[in-house]
Amino acid sequence: MNSPINAISAPILPAAGPADAPGVPAPVTPAAPAAPAAPAASAPPDPVPRIRSTLRDGVLAVGLAGEFDVLTCAPLRDLLAEGAAAGARRLVLDAALVTFCDSALLDVLDAWTRSKRSWETSATSRSLRLLLDLDARVRPRPAGRERVGP
């Protein structure tokens, strides 16, 4: 997991063909000028939490997107428990697409390290980076809890 999972938030665009193709109506010019459409980049991020994972050679690679708080961390907690039961000893977290996270995500990661497992990040979002920096200032990092990447 050297790069963020961009496919999680990729928009689904309608299929388009050439304007002069049969069956494709010609563009209609509105009588009154319409308000300019907001660019796709300024659309609010999707808050629905999404999790992707793979387990190989004792390494559980997890990609996160969306918001992670006390109400939405349960599936991640269950996934990590299943990974640990399947023999995962190391967690690599791709959190580049996390739009919001709070101490509930830290609690899930701390539970992982309390079982003598290590974790690191391959990519972080601004919100996770701020949370990890604040956590590092408030309490010392336990051994095995390293942040690798941006």
N, CA, C and O atoms as a GROMACS GRO file, in nm:
protein
  600
    1MET      N    1   0.084  -0.118   0.000
    1MET     CA    2   0.000   0.000   0.000
    1MET      C    3   0.088   0.124   0.000
    1MET      O    4   0.100   0.192   0.102
    2ASN      N    5   0.147   0.152  -0.110
    2ASN     CA    6   0.233   0.268  -0.119
    2ASN      C    7   0.158   0.392  -0.164
    2ASN      O    8   0.212   0.503  -0.155
    3SER      N    9   0.038   0.377  -0.213
    3SER     CA   10  -0.037   0.494  -0.258
    3SER      C   11  -0.178   0.487  -0.203
    3SER      O   12  -0.228   0.380  -0.171
    4PRO      N   13  -0.243   0.604  -0.191
    4PRO     CA   14  -0.379   0.606  -0.138
    4PRO      C   15  -0.477   0.536  -0.231
    4PRO      O   16  -0.454   0.526  -0.352
    5ILE      N   17  -0.584   0.488  -0.176
    5ILE     CA   18  -0.687   0.423  -0.256
    5ILE      C   19  -0.777   0.532  -0.311
    5ILE      O   20  -0.865   0.582  -0.240
    6ASN      N   21  -0.755   0.570  -0.436
    6ASN     CA   22  -0.833   0.678  -0.496
    6ASN      C   23  -0.966   0.628  -0.549
    6ASN      O   24  -1.057   0.708  -0.570
    7ALA      N   25  -0.979   0.499  -0.571
    7ALA     CA   26  -1.102   0.446  -0.629
    7ALA      C   27  -1.219   0.454  -0.532
    7ALA      O   28  -1.334   0.446  -0.574
    8ILE      N   29  -1.192   0.470  -0.404
    8ILE     CA   30  -1.300   0.473  -0.307
    8ILE      C   31  -1.391   0.592  -0.331
    8ILE      O   32  -1.513   0.579  -0.324
    9SER      N   33  -1.333   0.708  -0.360
    9SER     CA   34  -1.415   0.827  -0.373
    9SER      C   35  -1.430   0.873  -0.518
    9SER      O   36  -1.474   0.985  -0.543
   10ALA      N   37  -1.393   0.788  -0.613
   10ALA     CA   38  -1.405   0.828  -0.754
   10ALA      C   39  -1.552   0.842  -0.789
   10ALA      O   40  -1.631   0.750  -0.764
   11PRO      N   41  -1.591   0.956  -0.847
   11PRO     CA   42  -1.732   0.975  -0.881
   11PRO      C   43  -1.773   0.888  -0.998
   11PRO      O   44  -1.691   0.856  -1.085
   12ILE      N   45  -1.898   0.849  -1.000
   12ILE     CA   46  -1.952   0.773  -1.112
   12ILE      C   47  -2.013   0.873  -1.208
   12ILE      O   48  -2.109   0.943  -1.174
   13LEU      N   49  -1.957   0.881  -1.326
   13LEU     CA   50  -2.002   0.978  -1.424
   13LEU      C   51  -2.089   0.909  -1.528
   13LEU      O   52  -2.065   0.793  -1.560
   14PRO      N   53  -2.192   0.978  -1.582
   14PRO     CA   54  -2.275   0.918  -1.686
   14PRO      C   55  -2.195   0.898  -1.813
   14PRO      O   56  -2.104   0.975  -1.844
   15ALA      N   57  -2.230   0.793  -1.886
   15ALA     CA   58  -2.164   0.767  -2.013
   15ALA      C   59  -2.200   0.877  -2.111
   15ALA      O   60  -2.315   0.921  -2.116
   16ALA      N   61  -2.104   0.921  -2.188
   16ALA     CA   62  -2.129   1.027  -2.285
   16ALA      C   63  -2.074   0.983  -2.419
   16ALA      O   64  -1.971   0.915  -2.426
   17GLY      N   65  -2.140   1.022  -2.524
   17GLY     CA   66  -2.096   0.992  -2.659
   17GLY      C   67  -2.082   1.121  -2.735
   17GLY      O   68  -2.107   1.228  -2.680
   18PRO      N   69  -2.042   1.114  -2.864
   18PRO     CA   70  -2.030   1.235  -2.942
   18PRO      C   71  -2.166   1.301  -2.960
   18PRO      O   72  -2.269   1.233  -2.964
   19ALA      N   73  -2.167   1.433  -2.970
   19ALA     CA   74  -2.292   1.508  -2.978
   19ALA      C   75  -2.370   1.478  -3.105
   19ALA      O   76  -2.492   1.492  -3.107
   20ASP      N   77  -2.302   1.437  -3.212
   20ASP     CA   78  -2.373   1.412  -3.338
   20ASP      C   79  -2.407   1.264  -3.357
   20ASP      O   80  -2.452   1.226  -3.465
   21ALA      N   81  -2.387   1.181  -3.254
   21ALA     CA   82  -2.418   1.039  -3.266
   21ALA      C   83  -2.568   1.020  -3.270
   21ALA      O   84  -2.642   1.094  -3.206
   22PRO      N   85  -2.616   0.918  -3.346
   22PRO     CA   86  -2.759   0.893  -3.351
   22PRO      C   87  -2.812   0.856  -3.212
   22PRO      O   88  -2.749   0.781  -3.138
   23GLY      N   89  -2.927   0.911  -3.180
   23GLY     CA   90  -2.990   0.881  -3.052
   23GLY      C   91  -2.945   0.972  -2.940
   23GLY      O   92  -3.001   0.966  -2.830
   24VAL      N   93  -2.843   1.056  -2.964
   24VAL     CA   94  -2.796   1.148  -2.861
   24VAL      C   95  -2.855   1.285  -2.893
   24VAL      O   96  -2.824   1.341  -2.998
   25PRO      N   97  -2.937   1.340  -2.805
   25PRO     CA   98  -2.997   1.470  -2.835
   25PRO      C   99  -2.892   1.580  -2.837
   25PRO      O  100  -2.792   1.575  -2.765
   26ALA      N  101  -2.917   1.678  -2.920
   26ALA     CA  102  -2.826   1.792  -2.928
   26ALA      C  103  -2.838   1.873  -2.799
   26ALA      O  104  -2.944   1.876  -2.738
   27PRO      N  105  -2.731   1.938  -2.759
   27PRO     CA  106  -2.738   2.018  -2.637
   27PRO      C  107  -2.840   2.130  -2.652
   27PRO      O  108  -2.852   2.191  -2.759
   28VAL      N  109  -2.911   2.157  -2.546
   28VAL     CA  110  -3.013   2.260  -2.546
   28VAL      C  111  -2.955   2.384  -2.480
   28VAL      O  112  -2.896   2.377  -2.372
   29THR      N  113  -2.971   2.498  -2.546
   29THR     CA  114  -2.925   2.624  -2.490
   29THR      C  115  -3.038   2.683  -2.408
   29THR      O  116  -3.145   2.709  -2.462
   30PRO      N  117  -3.017   2.706  -2.280
   30PRO     CA  118  -3.124   2.761  -2.198
   30PRO      C  119  -3.154   2.906  -2.238
   30PRO      O  120  -3.067   2.979  -2.285
   31ALA      N  121  -3.279   2.944  -2.219
   31ALA     CA  122  -3.322   3.079  -2.253
   31ALA      C  123  -3.257   3.180  -2.158
   31ALA      O  124  -3.212   3.286  -2.201
   32ALA      N  125  -3.254   3.148  -2.032
   32ALA     CA  126  -3.192   3.236  -1.933
   32ALA      C  127  -3.061   3.172  -1.889
   32ALA      O  128  -3.054   3.049  -1.878
   33PRO      N  129  -2.959   3.252  -1.863
   33PRO     CA  130  -2.833   3.191  -1.819
   33PRO      C  131  -2.852   3.122  -1.684
   33PRO      O  132  -2.908   3.178  -1.590
   34ALA      N  133  -2.803   3.002  -1.678
   34ALA     CA  134  -2.812   2.923  -1.554
   34ALA      C  135  -2.694   2.958  -1.464
   34ALA      O  136  -2.590   3.003  -1.510
   35ALA      N  137  -2.714   2.936  -1.337
   35ALA     CA  138  -2.606   2.959  -1.242
   35ALA      C  139  -2.494   2.860  -1.271
   35ALA      O  140  -2.523   2.744  -1.303
   36PRO      N  141  -2.369   2.901  -1.262
   36PRO     CA  142  -2.260   2.808  -1.291
   36PRO      C  143  -2.261   2.693  -1.192
   36PRO      O  144  -2.281   2.711  -1.072
   37ALA      N  145  -2.238   2.575  -1.246
   37ALA     CA  146  -2.234   2.455  -1.162
   37ALA      C  147  -2.105   2.456  -1.082
   37ALA      O  148  -2.000   2.498  -1.130
   38ALA      N  149  -2.114   2.411  -0.960
   38ALA     CA  150  -1.996   2.402  -0.874
   38ALA      C  151  -1.906   2.291  -0.927
   38ALA      O  152  -1.956   2.185  -0.964
   39PRO      N  153  -1.777   2.312  -0.930
   39PRO     CA  154  -1.689   2.205  -0.976
   39PRO      C  155  -1.695   2.085  -0.882
   39PRO      O  156  -1.725   2.098  -0.763
   40ALA      N  157  -1.666   1.969  -0.938
   40ALA     CA  158  -1.673   1.845  -0.860
   40ALA      C  159  -1.577   1.848  -0.742
   40ALA      O  160  -1.603   1.784  -0.639
   41ALA      N  161  -1.466   1.920  -0.755
   41ALA     CA  162  -1.368   1.923  -0.646
   41ALA      C  163  -1.422   1.993  -0.522
   41ALA      O  164  -1.376   1.966  -0.411
   42SER      N  165  -1.519   2.084  -0.538
   42SER     CA  166  -1.570   2.154  -0.422
   42SER      C  167  -1.690   2.085  -0.358
   42SER      O  168  -1.744   2.133  -0.258
   43ALA      N  169  -1.732   1.972  -0.415
   43ALA     CA  170  -1.842   1.897  -0.356
   43ALA      C  171  -1.798   1.844  -0.219
   43ALA      O  172  -1.682   1.806  -0.203
   44PRO      N  173  -1.888   1.841  -0.123
   44PRO     CA  174  -1.847   1.792   0.009
   44PRO      C  175  -1.808   1.645   0.002
   44PRO      O  176  -1.868   1.568  -0.073
   45PRO      N  177  -1.709   1.605   0.080
   45PRO     CA  178  -1.667   1.465   0.078
   45PRO      C  179  -1.776   1.375   0.134
   45PRO      O  180  -1.859   1.417   0.215
   46ASP      N  181  -1.775   1.253   0.090
   46ASP     CA  182  -1.874   1.155   0.134
   46ASP      C  183  -1.841   1.113   0.277
   46ASP      O  184  -1.732   1.061   0.301
   47PRO      N  185  -1.933   1.134   0.373
   47PRO     CA  186  -1.902   1.100   0.512
   47PRO      C  187  -1.916   0.951   0.544
   47PRO      O  188  -1.873   0.907   0.651
   48VAL      N  189  -1.975   0.873   0.454
   48VAL     CA  190  -1.997   0.732   0.482
   48VAL      C  191  -1.862   0.660   0.494
   48VAL      O  192  -1.780   0.667   0.403
   49PRO      N  193  -1.839   0.593   0.606
   49PRO     CA  194  -1.710   0.524   0.622
   49PRO      C  195  -1.700   0.404   0.530
   49PRO      O  196  -1.794   0.326   0.515
   50ARG      N  197  -1.584   0.390   0.467
   50ARG     CA  198  -1.556   0.277   0.379
   50ARG      C  199  -1.425   0.215   0.422
   50ARG      O  200  -1.329   0.284   0.457
   51ILE      N  201  -1.422   0.082   0.419
   51ILE     CA  202  -1.303   0.010   0.463
   51ILE      C  203  -1.272  -0.097   0.358
   51ILE      O  204  -1.359  -0.172   0.316
   52ARG      N  205  -1.146  -0.102   0.317
   52ARG     CA  206  -1.097  -0.208   0.230
   52ARG      C  207  -0.978  -0.272   0.300
   52ARG      O  208  -0.900  -0.205   0.368
   53SER      N  209  -0.965  -0.404   0.282
   53SER     CA  210  -0.854  -0.468   0.352
   53SER      C  211  -0.804  -0.589   0.275
   53SER      O  212  -0.877  -0.651   0.197
   54THR      N  213  -0.678  -0.621   0.299
   54THR     CA  214  -0.618  -0.745   0.250
   54THR      C  215  -0.525  -0.796   0.360
   54THR      O  216  -0.466  -0.719   0.436
   55LEU      N  217  -0.512  -0.927   0.366
   55LEU     CA  218  -0.424  -0.990   0.464
   55LEU      C  219  -0.328  -1.080   0.388
   55LEU      O  220  -0.370  -1.169   0.314
   56ARG      N  221  -0.198  -1.055   0.408
   56ARG     CA  222  -0.098  -1.138   0.340
   56ARG      C  223   0.028  -1.141   0.423
   56ARG      O  224   0.079  -1.037   0.465
   57ASP      N  225   0.079  -1.259   0.446
   57ASP     CA  226   0.205  -1.279   0.519
   57ASP      C  227   0.208  -1.209   0.655
   57ASP      O  228   0.310  -1.152   0.693
   58GLY      N  229   0.097  -1.214   0.726
   58GLY     CA  230   0.091  -1.155   0.859
   58GLY      C  231   0.074  -1.005   0.861
   58GLY      O  232   0.076  -0.943   0.967
   59VAL      N  233   0.055  -0.944   0.743
   59VAL     CA  234   0.035  -0.799   0.734
   59VAL      C  235  -0.108  -0.772   0.689
   59VAL      O  236  -0.151  -0.819   0.583
   60LEU      N  237  -0.179  -0.698   0.768
   60LEU     CA  238  -0.315  -0.657   0.735
   60LEU      C  239  -0.308  -0.514   0.680
   60LEU      O  240  -0.274  -0.420   0.752
   61ALA      N  241  -0.340  -0.500   0.552
   61ALA     CA  242  -0.340  -0.369   0.488
   61ALA      C  243  -0.485  -0.320   0.483
   61ALA      O  244  -0.572  -0.388   0.429
   62VAL      N  245  -0.509  -0.202   0.539
   62VAL     CA  246  -0.644  -0.148   0.549
   62VAL      C  247  -0.647  -0.008   0.489
   62VAL      O  248  -0.565   0.077   0.523
   63GLY      N  249  -0.743   0.014   0.400
   63GLY     CA  250  -0.767   0.146   0.343
   63GLY      C  251  -0.896   0.202   0.399
   63GLY      O  252  -1.000   0.135   0.398
   64LEU      N  253  -0.890   0.325   0.449
   64LEU     CA  254  -1.007   0.389   0.509
   64LEU      C  255  -1.046   0.512   0.430
   64LEU      O  256  -0.961   0.583   0.376
   65ALA      N  257  -1.176   0.538   0.424
   65ALA     CA  258  -1.228   0.660   0.363
   65ALA      C  259  -1.354   0.700   0.438
   65ALA      O  260  -1.428   0.614   0.487
   66GLY      N  261  -1.380   0.830   0.447
   66GLY     CA  262  -1.501   0.878   0.514
   66GLY      C  263  -1.473   0.924   0.656
   66GLY      O  264  -1.361   0.964   0.690
   67GLU      N  265  -1.576   0.918   0.739
   67GLU     CA  266  -1.568   0.965   0.876
   67GLU      C  267  -1.565   0.849   0.974
   67GLU      O  268  -1.640   0.752   0.960
   68PHE      N  269  -1.478   0.860   1.074
   68PHE     CA  270  -1.463   0.754   1.174
   68PHE      C  271  -1.474   0.816   1.313
   68PHE      O  272  -1.387   0.891   1.357
   69ASP      N  273  -1.584   0.782   1.380
   69ASP     CA  274  -1.608   0.830   1.516
   69ASP      C  275  -1.660   0.714   1.598
   69ASP      O  276  -1.654   0.599   1.555
   70VAL      N  277  -1.711   0.743   1.716
   70VAL     CA  278  -1.757   0.638   1.807
   70VAL      C  279  -1.868   0.552   1.746
   70VAL      O  280  -1.879   0.434   1.779
   71LEU      N  281  -1.948   0.608   1.658
   71LEU     CA  282  -2.057   0.533   1.598
   71LEU      C  283  -2.015   0.452   1.475
   71LEU      O  284  -2.082   0.355   1.439
   72THR      N  285  -1.906   0.491   1.410
   72THR     CA  286  -1.869   0.426   1.285
   72THR      C  287  -1.741   0.343   1.292
   72THR      O  288  -1.699   0.287   1.191
   73CYS      N  289  -1.679   0.334   1.409
   73CYS     CA  290  -1.555   0.256   1.422
   73CYS      C  291  -1.580   0.108   1.450
   73CYS      O  292  -1.486   0.029   1.444
   74ALA      N  293  -1.702   0.069   1.480
   74ALA     CA  294  -1.730  -0.072   1.513
   74ALA      C  295  -1.691  -0.167   1.400
   74ALA      O  296  -1.629  -0.269   1.429
   75PRO      N  297  -1.724  -0.139   1.272
   75PRO     CA  298  -1.681  -0.232   1.167
   75PRO      C  299  -1.529  -0.244   1.157
   75PRO      O  300  -1.477  -0.352   1.128
   76LEU      N  301  -1.457  -0.135   1.179
   76LEU     CA  302  -1.311  -0.140   1.176
   76LEU      C  303  -1.259  -0.223   1.292
   76LEU      O  304  -1.165  -0.302   1.275
   77ARG      N  305  -1.318  -0.206   1.409
   77ARG     CA  306  -1.277  -0.285   1.527
   77ARG      C  307  -1.298  -0.434   1.500
   77ARG      O  308  -1.213  -0.517   1.534
   78ASP      N  309  -1.412  -0.469   1.440
   78ASP     CA  310  -1.441  -0.609   1.407
   78ASP      C  311  -1.343  -0.663   1.303
   78ASP      O  312  -1.297  -0.777   1.314
   79LEU      N  313  -1.311  -0.582   1.203
   79LEU     CA  314  -1.217  -0.624   1.099
   79LEU      C  315  -1.080  -0.651   1.157
   79LEU      O  316  -1.016  -0.750   1.122
   80LEU      N  317  -1.034  -0.565   1.246
   80LEU     CA  318  -0.903  -0.586   1.308
   80LEU      C  319  -0.903  -0.710   1.397
   80LEU      O  320  -0.803  -0.782   1.404
   81ALA      N  321  -1.014  -0.735   1.464
   81ALA     CA  322  -1.023  -0.857   1.547
   81ALA      C  323  -1.017  -0.981   1.459
   81ALA      O  324  -0.952  -1.079   1.495
   82GLU      N  325  -1.085  -0.978   1.344
   82GLU     CA  326  -1.080  -1.092   1.251
   82GLU      C  327  -0.940  -1.109   1.195
   82GLU      O  328  -0.891  -1.221   1.182
   83GLY      N  329  -0.875  -0.998   1.162
   83GLY     CA  330  -0.738  -1.006   1.110
   83GLY      C  331  -0.642  -1.063   1.212
   83GLY      O  332  -0.555  -1.144   1.179
   84ALA      N  333  -0.658  -1.021   1.338
   84ALA     CA  334  -0.572  -1.073   1.444
   84ALA      C  335  -0.596  -1.223   1.463
   84ALA      O  336  -0.502  -1.300   1.484
   85ALA      N  337  -0.722  -1.264   1.456
   85ALA     CA  338  -0.753  -1.407   1.469
   85ALA      C  339  -0.696  -1.488   1.354
   85ALA      O  340  -0.666  -1.606   1.369
   86ALA      N  341  -0.682  -1.424   1.238
   86ALA     CA  342  -0.628  -1.493   1.120
   86ALA      C  343  -0.475  -1.488   1.117
   86ALA      O  344  -0.414  -1.541   1.024
   87GLY      N  345  -0.413  -1.426   1.216
   87GLY     CA  346  -0.268  -1.427   1.226
   87GLY      C  347  -0.197  -1.298   1.190
   87GLY      O  348  -0.074  -1.297   1.180
   88ALA      N  349  -0.268  -1.190   1.170
   88ALA     CA  350  -0.203  -1.063   1.138
   88ALA      C  351  -0.128  -1.011   1.260
   88ALA      O  352  -0.183  -1.007   1.370
   89ARG      N  353  -0.004  -0.970   1.239
   89ARG     CA  354   0.077  -0.914   1.347
   89ARG      C  355   0.110  -0.767   1.322
   89ARG      O  356   0.152  -0.696   1.414
   90ARG      N  357   0.092  -0.723   1.199
   90ARG     CA  358   0.126  -0.586   1.162
   90ARG      C  359   0.012  -0.526   1.082
   90ARG      O  360  -0.049  -0.593   0.999
   91LEU      N  361  -0.017  -0.399   1.106
   91LEU     CA  362  -0.124  -0.327   1.037
   91LEU      C  363  -0.062  -0.212   0.960
   91LEU      O  364   0.015  -0.133   1.015
   92VAL      N  365  -0.095  -0.202   0.831
   92VAL     CA  366  -0.054  -0.089   0.749
   92VAL      C  367  -0.182  -0.016   0.711
   92VAL      O  368  -0.270  -0.073   0.646
   93LEU      N  369  -0.191   0.108   0.751
   93LEU     CA  370  -0.314   0.186   0.738
   93LEU      C  371  -0.298   0.293   0.631
   93LEU      O  372  -0.209   0.378   0.639
   94ASP      N  373  -0.386   0.290   0.532
   94ASP     CA  374  -0.394   0.395   0.429
   94ASP      C  375  -0.516   0.478   0.463
   94ASP      O  376  -0.630   0.437   0.438
   95ALA      N  377  -0.493   0.595   0.520
   95ALA     CA  378  -0.603   0.680   0.566
   95ALA      C  379  -0.604   0.814   0.494
   95ALA      O  380  -0.645   0.915   0.550
   96ALA      N  381  -0.560   0.815   0.370
   96ALA     CA  382  -0.553   0.940   0.294
   96ALA      C  383  -0.690   0.999   0.267
   96ALA      O  384  -0.703   1.120   0.248
   97LEU      N  385  -0.794   0.916   0.266
   97LEU     CA  386  -0.928   0.964   0.233
   97LEU      C  387  -1.019   0.975   0.356
   97LEU      O  388  -1.141   0.985   0.342
   98VAL      N  389  -0.962   0.974   0.473
   98VAL     CA  390  -1.040   0.994   0.595
   98VAL      C  391  -1.070   1.143   0.608
   98VAL      O  392  -0.979   1.225   0.614
   99THR      N  393  -1.198   1.178   0.611
   99THR     CA  394  -1.238   1.319   0.617
   99THR      C  395  -1.256   1.368   0.760
   99THR      O  396  -1.245   1.488   0.785
  100PHE      N  397  -1.282   1.277   0.853
  100PHE     CA  398  -1.297   1.313   0.994
  100PHE      C  399  -1.264   1.190   1.077
  100PHE      O  400  -1.300   1.078   1.041
  101CYS      N  401  -1.195   1.211   1.188
  101CYS     CA  402  -1.172   1.103   1.284
  101CYS      C  403  -1.154   1.165   1.421
  101CYS      O  404  -1.112   1.280   1.435
  102ASP      N  405  -1.187   1.087   1.522
  102ASP     CA  406  -1.170   1.135   1.659
  102ASP      C  407  -1.103   1.027   1.741
  102ASP      O  408  -1.047   0.932   1.687
  103SER      N  409  -1.109   1.042   1.871
  103SER     CA  410  -1.038   0.951   1.960
  103SER      C  411  -1.088   0.807   1.950
  103SER      O  412  -1.019   0.716   1.996
  104ALA      N  413  -1.204   0.784   1.893
  104ALA     CA  414  -1.252   0.647   1.876
  104ALA      C  415  -1.159   0.569   1.782
  104ALA      O  416  -1.134   0.450   1.804
  105LEU      N  417  -1.108   0.635   1.680
  105LEU     CA  418  -1.013   0.568   1.590
  105LEU      C  419  -0.883   0.540   1.663
  105LEU      O  420  -0.822   0.434   1.644
  106LEU      N  421  -0.839   0.634   1.747
  106LEU     CA  422  -0.719   0.608   1.827
  106LEU      C  423  -0.739   0.490   1.922
  106LEU      O  424  -0.647   0.411   1.943
  107ASP      N  425  -0.857   0.479   1.977
  107ASP     CA  426  -0.887   0.368   2.067
  107ASP      C  427  -0.878   0.234   1.994
  107ASP      O  428  -0.826   0.137   2.048
  108VAL      N  429  -0.927   0.229   1.870
  108VAL     CA  430  -0.919   0.106   1.791
  108VAL      C  431  -0.773   0.071   1.764
  108VAL      O  432  -0.734  -0.045   1.776
  109LEU      N  433  -0.693   0.171   1.728
  109LEU     CA  434  -0.551   0.146   1.700
  109LEU      C  435  -0.474   0.110   1.827
  109LEU      O  436  -0.383   0.027   1.822
  110ASP      N  437  -0.509   0.170   1.939
  110ASP     CA  438  -0.444   0.135   2.065
  110ASP      C  439  -0.478  -0.008   2.109
  110ASP      O  440  -0.394  -0.077   2.165
  111ALA      N  441  -0.601  -0.050   2.082
  111ALA     CA  442  -0.639  -0.189   2.114
  111ALA      C  443  -0.554  -0.286   2.033
  111ALA      O  444  -0.518  -0.393   2.082
  112TRP      N  445  -0.522  -0.248   1.910
  112TRP     CA  446  -0.437  -0.332   1.825
  112TRP      C  447  -0.297  -0.345   1.887
  112TRP      O  448  -0.240  -0.454   1.888
  113THR      N  449  -0.241  -0.236   1.938
  113THR     CA  450  -0.105  -0.240   1.994
  113THR      C  451  -0.102  -0.306   2.132
  113THR      O  452   0.001  -0.361   2.171
  114ARG      N  453  -0.211  -0.301   2.205
  114ARG     CA  454  -0.213  -0.366   2.337
  114ARG      C  455  -0.196  -0.517   2.326
  114ARG      O  456  -0.160  -0.583   2.423
  115SER      N  457  -0.221  -0.572   2.207
  115SER     CA  458  -0.205  -0.716   2.185
  115SER      C  459  -0.069  -0.748   2.126
  115SER      O  460  -0.053  -0.849   2.058
  116LYS      N  461   0.029  -0.662   2.150
  116LYS     CA  462   0.167  -0.681   2.103
  116LYS      C  463   0.176  -0.683   1.950
  116LYS      O  464   0.255  -0.758   1.892
  117ARG      N  465   0.095  -0.600   1.886
  117ARG     CA  466   0.098  -0.586   1.741
  117ARG      C  467   0.144  -0.443   1.708
  117ARG      O  468   0.131  -0.352   1.789
  118SER      N  469   0.196  -0.426   1.587
  118SER     CA  470   0.242  -0.293   1.547
  118SER      C  471   0.156  -0.241   1.432
  118SER      O  472   0.091  -0.317   1.360
  119TRP      N  473   0.156  -0.110   1.418
  119TRP     CA  474   0.085  -0.050   1.306
  119TRP      C  475   0.162   0.072   1.257
  119TRP      O  476   0.240   0.133   1.331
  120GLU      N  477   0.138   0.105   1.132
  120GLU     CA  478   0.197   0.223   1.072
  120GLU      C  479   0.103   0.273   0.964
  120GLU      O  480   0.013   0.202   0.920
  121THR      N  481   0.124   0.396   0.923
  121THR     CA  482   0.042   0.452   0.817
  121THR      C  483   0.125   0.462   0.690
  121THR      O  484   0.243   0.495   0.693
  122SER      N  485   0.060   0.432   0.578
  122SER     CA  486   0.126   0.451   0.449
  122SER      C  487   0.088   0.586   0.392
  122SER      O  488   0.164   0.645   0.315
  123ALA      N  489  -0.029   0.636   0.428
  123ALA     CA  490  -0.076   0.768   0.386
  123ALA      C  491  -0.177   0.816   0.489
  123ALA      O  492  -0.256   0.738   0.542
  124THR      N  493  -0.174   0.947   0.516
  124THR     CA  494  -0.268   1.002   0.613
  124THR      C  495  -0.338   1.124   0.556
  124THR      O  496  -0.283   1.196   0.472
  125SER      N  497  -0.458   1.145   0.601
  125SER     CA  498  -0.530   1.266   0.567
  125SER      C  499  -0.491   1.375   0.667
  125SER      O  500  -0.424   1.348   0.767
  126ARG      N  501  -0.534   1.495   0.640
  126ARG     CA  502  -0.504   1.606   0.731
  126ARG      C  503  -0.568   1.582   0.868
  126ARG      O  504  -0.505   1.607   0.971
  127SER      N  505  -0.692   1.532   0.870
  127SER     CA  506  -0.760   1.513   0.998
  127SER      C  507  -0.690   1.406   1.082
  127SER      O  508  -0.677   1.423   1.204
  128LEU      N  509  -0.646   1.297   1.020
  128LEU     CA  510  -0.576   1.194   1.098
  128LEU      C  511  -0.439   1.244   1.141
  128LEU      O  512  -0.396   1.216   1.253
  129ARG      N  513  -0.371   1.318   1.056
  129ARG     CA  514  -0.240   1.371   1.091
  129ARG      C  515  -0.252   1.463   1.214
  129ARG      O  516  -0.170   1.455   1.305
  130LEU      N  517  -0.354   1.548   1.216
  130LEU     CA  518  -0.374   1.636   1.330
  130LEU      C  519  -0.403   1.557   1.457
  130LEU      O  520  -0.352   1.589   1.564
  131LEU      N  521  -0.486   1.454   1.444
  131LEU     CA  522  -0.519   1.372   1.560
  131LEU      C  523  -0.396   1.298   1.613
  131LEU      O  524  -0.376   1.293   1.734
  132LEU      N  525  -0.315   1.242   1.525
  132LEU     CA  526  -0.195   1.171   1.569
  132LEU      C  527  -0.093   1.266   1.630
  132LEU      O  528  -0.026   1.232   1.727
  133ASP      N  529  -0.080   1.385   1.573
  133ASP     CA  530   0.013   1.483   1.631
  133ASP      C  531  -0.032   1.528   1.769
  133ASP      O  532   0.050   1.540   1.861
  134LEU      N  533  -0.160   1.551   1.785
  134LEU     CA  534  -0.213   1.588   1.916
  134LEU      C  535  -0.194   1.475   2.016
  134LEU      O  536  -0.156   1.498   2.131
  135ASP      N  537  -0.220   1.353   1.972
  135ASP     CA  538  -0.202   1.237   2.059
  135ASP      C  539  -0.056   1.222   2.102
  135ASP      O  540  -0.029   1.190   2.218
  136ALA      N  541   0.037   1.247   2.011
  136ALA     CA  542   0.179   1.235   2.043
  136ALA      C  543   0.221   1.342   2.145
  136ALA      O  544   0.311   1.318   2.225
  137ARG      N  545   0.156   1.457   2.143
  137ARG     CA  546   0.189   1.562   2.240
  137ARG      C  547   0.132   1.532   2.377
  137ARG      O  548   0.192   1.567   2.479
  138VAL      N  549   0.016   1.469   2.381
  138VAL     CA  550  -0.053   1.445   2.508
  138VAL      C  551   0.002   1.323   2.580
  138VAL      O  552   0.017   1.325   2.703
  139ARG      N  553   0.032   1.220   2.506
  139ARG     CA  554   0.084   1.099   2.571
  139ARG      C  555   0.196   1.039   2.485
  139ARG      O  556   0.193   1.049   2.362
  140PRO      N  557   0.293   0.977   2.550
  140PRO     CA  558   0.405   0.919   2.475
  140PRO      C  559   0.360   0.802   2.390
  140PRO      O  560   0.266   0.730   2.425
  141ARG      N  561   0.427   0.783   2.278
  141ARG     CA  562   0.394   0.672   2.187
  141ARG      C  563   0.445   0.541   2.243
  141ARG      O  564   0.561   0.531   2.282
  142PRO      N  565   0.359   0.440   2.248
  142PRO     CA  566   0.405   0.307   2.290
  142PRO      C  567   0.499   0.248   2.184
  142PRO      O  568   0.493   0.286   2.067
  143ALA      N  569   0.583   0.158   2.224
  143ALA     CA  570   0.674   0.092   2.131
  143ALA      C  571   0.591   0.018   2.026
  143ALA      O  572   0.489  -0.043   2.058
  144GLY      N  573   0.635   0.022   1.902
  144GLY     CA  574   0.565  -0.046   1.794
  144GLY      C  575   0.460   0.040   1.726
  144GLY      O  576   0.402  -0.002   1.626
  145ARG      N  577   0.437   0.157   1.777
  145ARG     CA  578   0.338   0.246   1.715
  145ARG      C  579   0.412   0.355   1.640
  145ARG      O  580   0.447   0.459   1.697
  146GLU      N  581   0.435   0.331   1.515
  146GLU     CA  582   0.512   0.423   1.434
  146GLU      C  583   0.425   0.480   1.324
  146GLU      O  584   0.330   0.416   1.278
  147ARG      N  585   0.457   0.600   1.284
  147ARG     CA  586   0.388   0.659   1.172
  147ARG      C  587   0.488   0.672   1.058
  147ARG      O  588   0.587   0.744   1.069
  148VAL      N  589   0.461   0.603   0.950
  148VAL     CA  590   0.548   0.606   0.834
  148VAL      C  591   0.469   0.668   0.721
  148VAL      O  592   0.352   0.636   0.702
  149GLY      N  593   0.529   0.756   0.648
  149GLY     CA  594   0.461   0.819   0.535
  149GLY      C  595   0.429   0.963   0.565
  149GLY      O  596   0.483   1.021   0.659
  150PRO      N  597   0.342   1.021   0.483
  150PRO     CA  598   0.312   1.163   0.499
  150PRO      C  599   0.239   1.197   0.627
  150PRO      O  600   0.208   1.314   0.652
   0.00000   0.00000   0.00000
